[in-house]
Structures are given as C-alpha cells and as structure tokens.
C-alpha cells in the first residue's frame, strides 16, 4: 500500500482515525516506570474521578476494551436470562454485535422497536411490553437507547426523558449505548448529566475509541446497585486488562481540559460542512437530519463505484438500502471534506 493511501483520511468510520494528541501524550506519560496492575493503579483512579466530575455524579466506572463488551456486559447486569431488552431495530446491539448481548446475558432476548430517523417511538415500548404478559414471553426488563443514533440523529433532553418515563412506568431499567455520546453532547450543548442520570439513565457505555482514544470504552453506572459485582463480569468476559493504565490513561488526557468535547464538536462541524457541500448536487439525497458527525446520503450505484475507484472509502451497508454513510472524525479537515465533495460533484454532473 502506498504512503498516500495509508495517510489519506477517509469517511468510512471514525474508527479509521488515529489517536488524538491528548490521549497519546497521556499514554506516553503512563509508560514511565511501574504501576500496579488490574485497575488498581493511579491512572485508573484519576480517570474514574474525572468521569465523575464530567457527570457530576458519584457513579461507578469501569474500563473495557471495546463497545461490544461495554454494551453486552452492562445489559447483562440489568437482566436475567428470561428477560428481554427493547431497542431500535437498527441499534448496534441488534445489528452489529453478533448476538453478544444475548450471549453474555445467558439468553436474554432482544426485542426490536420502530421509530423514524433511528429514534425509538415511545408508543413502541407500550406495544412491546403489553404484547403479552404471560410466562411464555420473555419479560421486558431493559430499554436500550443509542445516543447518537445509528442514523446520526440525536435524542434531545426531552426525548430521552419521554422514553425513560415510559420505561419507569413499566419497571424497565435504561441502558444508553454512547459510542458517540460525545458527539451528542456537543450537538445539544448540554451538561452530560442532563441526558444521562438526570433524565433517568441507569448505565451509559461512554465511547472513547471513536473520539480519539486508541482502545477502550468506559462503562458508567449511575445506578450503583446495578453495578454490583460488575468487576466479576468484566473478568469473566475477558475485559479485565492487566495493564489497565493503558486503557484508562488516555481518558485523563481527553477529559482534563475538555478535548473530548472539542474533538466531537469539530467532527460534527465537518459533517455539517459535508452536508452543505452535498446539498444541491443532482442525483444525491440527504437521508436523515445531520445532527452529529455523520451524513447519510443516497447515491446512485455508478457514483458509489466511481468514488471507490478514486480511492475513497465509505460504507453502504449500515443504514437502509442505497444509503452511503459518510463519517467524519476528530481529525477530518475542511480540505478532506472539500476534496470528497469535489469528486462527488464531478461524478454527478
């Protein structure tokens, strides 16, 4: 592979981006000397305390390797094997985790809900819970929200509260998949607590990888009782890092002076720039409101192929049919966006 192809910034996934400077500097500093292992180190303690400051909450914090583990283990902590988890039909826990939530919860069933623009319609919760109440049906126990959603939209504070109110009415606990939680906070310009524990969320999977951290997500329990023995789940699930400081130290780097929000805000701004560049192009339709760091656009197949031939990478299998997902990252530049848009323009005129 040529150097140009290795260094070119792409739009397929924010996982393509490298490590942000703040996370890299913290990892470098953590690499000096010896530290206690298995999460009993000073870096992990500091990172957990910084997360508590961010959320203004005495929450329980755990660090795991990836989002699948974060979602699956946290949902397992909310459910028994005979329970069910309600989520949007396009939620990552349903379409992109290879049955891991069911596996780690020893069989808890995932039940799918509808709703426009990737957001759960509250009436769908009523329908799912009341569909059956007999012992032969997996008892609904948890509601899983994705913030920002798989279609790039963002639940407002009122929308989160509306959903958690319905959940509480039926005795459901609330899980939030926050792989791009930073982008949602940046888009809404609210305190993180406003769309989590103040709005009724029990546990948040706080994403770092998609926002400039190399490896690692934080599982944040606002409901401390639900976190009971979660450390054992992490160990059993292969998520207890022996050198935990290299998962937690980057969090200190991005949280200390607000880099996590600056990077998320920048990625969101690049998506807005990309949307503006695409609007008005013949043959191209913007599929959903652009509210975070992604643009979904309907592109003709010949145009998709033409962009691939020009060296661009993006996904066409994440949303609905004929939708291209164009993801911006913490390191996407205006020049990247404009170059992508220029090639699209050339292919659609």
N, C-alpha and C positions, 0 to 999 in steps of 0.2 A: 504494500500500500504506500502511495506517495505521501510525503510530508504534508502536502496541501490537503489531501483527503483526510489525513489524521487530525489536522488542526482546524478544519472548516467547521464552524458552528452550524448545527442542524436544527430542525424543527420537529423531529420525531418524538422526542421525550426530554423532559427536564432531567432525566437520569443520565442523558448524554453529557451534561456539563460536568466540569471538573470540580475540585474542591475550592471553595471561596477562600480568600486570603486570611480571613479571621479564623476560620476553622483550621486551616493549615498551620498557622502560627501557634495556635494552642496545642495541636498535636506535636509540633516540634518541641515546644517547651515541656510537654509531658514526657518526652522521650529522654530527658536527662535524669540520670540516677535511677534508683529503685523505688518502687511503690508497692503498697500492699495489694494483693490480688483479689479477684472475685467481687469487686464492687465496694470493698471496704477502704478505698483509697480517698485521698483528699480531693481529687478531681471530681469524682462521682458525687461526693458530698456537696461540693461547690455548685456543680451543675444542677443538682436537685434543688438546692436552695434558690438558685437563680430562677428556675421554673416556678417555684412557689412565689417568688416576687412578681414574676410576669403575670401570674393568675391571681395574685392577691389572695392566696388560699393555702391553708395547711394541708396540701394534698400529698398523697403518696406517689412517688415517682420511681419508675423502673426503666432501664435502658435495654433494648433488644436489638438484634441485628437488622431486622427488616420489617416492612409493613405487614406482610402476611402473618408473621409471628405476633406482631403487636395486636392486630385485629382478632386473630383466631384465639389467642390466649386470653385476651380481655373478654371476648364474648363467652368463652368457656367459663370464666369466673362469674358470669351473670346467670348461667343456665345449668340445668341438669340435662341429662341425656334425653329425657322425654319432653323437653321444652322446644319451642321454635323461636326463631329470630326473624323479625319482619324488616325487610329492606326494599329499596327501589329495585326494579327489575334489571337496571343497568349498574347496580352497585358493584364495586370492586370485589366485595366479599362473596358475591354471587358469580360474576363472570370471569374473574382473573385470579382466583386463589386455589384452584384445583381441589375444591372440596375441603380445604384446610379448616375452615370454621367448624364444619360438621365433624371432622376427624378429631380435632382437639377437644371438642365438647362431647365426645363419645356418642355422637349421633344426633345431636340437636338439629332439627330440620330448619332450613332457610326457606321462608315463605316470601313470595315476591309481590310487591305493590306497584301500582302505576302512578303516573303523575307527569305533567308537562315539564320540559326542559331539565330533566334529570332530578326533579324535586318530588318528594312524596306528597301526594294529595292526602290531607288528613282523613277524608272520608274513606280512603282505602284501609286505614287502620281499623276503623269501626267495622268494615266489611270482613276483614280477615279475622278479627277477634270473635265476631259474632257468627261467623260462617258455621261453626259447630262448637258446642261446648261439652260434648260427650268425651268419655275417657279414651275413645279410639282415635282422637285427633291430637296432634302434638300441641300441647298447651302453649299459647303465645307468652313469652317471658321477657323478650328484649326487642327494642326498636333500635335499628342501626341507621344513622344519618351520615351522609358523606358531605364534607364541607371543606373546600369547594366540591361541587358535584362532579360526576364523571363527564358531564357535558359542559363543564366550566362555569356553570352558574353558581350563585352564592345565596344561601339562605339568609334572609335578614334576621335581625334580633326577634322581631315579632313572629316570623315564620318558624323559627326554632321553638319559641315559647308555645305557639299554637300546637305544634307536634308533640312537645313534651307534656303539655296539658292533657292531650288525649291519651298519651302513654300512661301518665299517672292515674288517669281515670280507670284504666284497666289493669293497674298494678304492674305495668311494664317498666323495666329499667332501660336507660338510654345510653347507647354507645355512639360515639362520634368517630368516624374514620376521617382523620385530619391529615391525610398525606400532604395536602396543600392548604392546611389550616392557615399558615402564614399569609398566603395569597388572599384568603377570605378576610382575615383581619385587616390587611392593607386595603382591600377593596371597600370594606364597610367603614373603616376608620373609627372603630370602637375598641374599648378595652377588651382584651381576651376573655375576661370573666363574663362579659355581657352575653357572649354566645356559647358559654360553656356552663359552669356551675350555677350562675345566676339565672340561667334560662332552663335549668333542670337536667343538665347532662351529668351522668354518673361517672363516665370514664371517657377520656379522649386519647386517641392514638395520634400523638403530636409528631408530624413528619419533619425530619431534618434532611434526609437524603436528597429530596427534590428541591431543597433550598440552600444547597452549597456544602452540606456535610458529606463526608465520604461514605460512611456506613453508620447506620444506627437511627432508630426511632425511640421516642420517649412515650411510655405508657403512663398516663396521668390519671390517677383515681381521685376524684372529688368525693366520692362515696367511699370512705376508708374501710367500711365493713366489707365492701365488695373486693377489696384488695387483700383480704385475709388469706395468707398462705400463697399469694401470687408468686413470691420468690421461689416456691417449690415448683409451681407450674413452669416458670422460666427454666429452672434447672432440668426438669424432666423433658421439656421441649427443646433442649439443646441451645438455649438462649442465654445461658449464664457465661459471659465472656470471662476467661481467666485474667486477661489484661484489660479489664473493664475501662480503665482510664482512657484507652484509645477510642472507645465509644462515647464516653462522657465528656472528655476534654474539649472536643470541637464545639459542644454545646456552650461551654463557657465562653468560647471565642465569639460565637454569633449572638449570644444573649447579652453580654456585658454592656455593650454600648449600642444595642439596637440594630445590629447588622441584619438580623433575621428579617426584620420588617423593611429595612432599606432594600435588601435584595428582592424581597417579594414584591414590593411596590414597583421596583424597576422592571421586573418580569411582567407585571400587569401592564405597565406603561408600554412595553414593547408589543404586547398583544393588541392594545388599543391602536398603536401605530400600524400594525399589520392589518387590522380590520379596516382602518381608514384607507390603506393602500389597495385593498381588495375591492372595496365597495365601488360600484360603478363599472367594474370590469365585465364585459359580456361573457355569458356562459357560467358565471360564478355567483353563487348564492351563499350568504352567511346563514348558517343553520340555526344558531341559538344566540341569545344576548351574550355579548363578550363582557364578562364580569370579573374574570381572574386572569390567568396567564396563558389562556388558550383560545384559539379561534377554530371553530368547526366550519368548514366550507364545503359546499357541494361542487365538485369539479368533474368535468367530463373525463371519461377514461383516457382518451388520447392526450389530454392535458396532463393528467397524472403521469402517464408514461413519459411524456416529454420532459417533465420536471425530473423524473428519475434519471433519464438519460443525461440530463445536465448536472447530475451529481447530487441532487437534493434528496434528503431522506425525511419521510413523514409517514404516519400510519393512516391506513384507510379501513381498519377493522375494529376500531374502538367504539364508534357511535353506530348510527344507523347506516343502511346501505348508501353508497355513493357519497359518504361524508369523509373528508380528509381532516385529520386532527393536526393542527399546527401549533406546537407547544413552544412557548418562549421560556427562557431560563434566566437565572440570575446574571449570566454573563452575555446574554444576547445583546448585540449592539444595534443602533439605528442603521448602520451600514449593512448588517446582516439582513435586517427586515427589508430594506430598500432593494437589495440585490435579489432577494427571493421574489418580491413583488414585481420587479422589472422583468424577470424571466417569465413569470406568470402572464404578465401583460403581453409579452412578445408572443406567447403561445395562444393567447385568446383573441388576438386581433387579426 
